């Protein structure tokens, strides 16, 4: 084939490819360290060399006759798409880094070229400060979430029992470090109504599932509720004492030193336990009644191992 015929063939192929050559996807976003794949396709059978360029630099060459040629870039390679008859090739960029972000170009030399865009994001960490908490009901509780080492700036979201908290309920501040990584801080204030799980989620678009940090909020009755309960029990005991136990035949008063309501709050490590109990009055069972004289009666109240005996003498 003479030079003129070759030029005509290439020109014809260039005209065909102008409308049918493609690179897909046109935009790709991956996390640092992941694999990036771009496919270059053409309807022309007469191409000879395909060159892949990354940010304008040639990084890989594919020969129609010899296949993928050796590259000085160890993290790039290519493979032919199945059943494509050498018309479609996949460019593979392994272990992507932030500096790989930019343009990816497929150049079918002497025919045409197409360019796509590559974005490389960074996944950082997320943490809700502090440990699980125990608070009284209606108490105001503050939570802080810290998301570090992200690119670009991550989206931060609070959830309580898997329900999203309105953005108006918390604030967000961010700063960029010298390595172009972002740190985001958020503060959330909630009113302790019931025991809940509080989550802070951080994400970028390339992350399939947001990173999440959680703490447990345990809510117990407020001190005012405990006091009202204690007072209620005290009033009931006072009524029984004033009537000499007439309203409750089993009433027995051991003295004012016994507490009718006790609240214990203990701390083990970072987890607190709340224990409450009520003092139940002892019940003294009645024994038999014997009459020894017409004007004198003795009543013995006995119980095995009983610590109290009540005698009543009537004159």
PyMOL commands that set and color helices and strands:
alter all, ss='L'
color gray80, all
select helices_A, chain A and resi 3-20+98-100+167-169+223-242
alter helices_A, ss='H'
color red, helices_A
select strands_A, chain A and resi 22-24+27-31+36-41+49-54+57-63+67-68+76-80+88-93+102-108+112-121+125-128+133-136+140-150+155-160+163-164+170-176+182-191+196-203+211-220+261-268+271-278+289-291+297-299
alter strands_A, ss='S'
color yellow, strands_A
deselect
rebuild
show_as cartoon
